[in-house]
Amino acid sequence: MVQIADTEHDRVGFSDVDYSYHLYPMQKLFDGCYEDVPTMKLIARLTGSVACEV
């Protein structure tokens, strides 16, 4: 499982995510909000992460 970022701007006021709750392997690519991630940086890191799993 690849998670792009912690949250979205619309959800910033919610409580933090408890990552210990997730019982499956996951990788978070960026800290902060999804909307703040530059598109080219997102594409590069996501492509690299997915390519390594194949």
Secondary structure, DSSP 8 states (H G I E B T S, - for coil): -EE--SB-GGGTTS----GGG--S--EE--SSBGGGS-HHHHHHHHHHHHHHH-
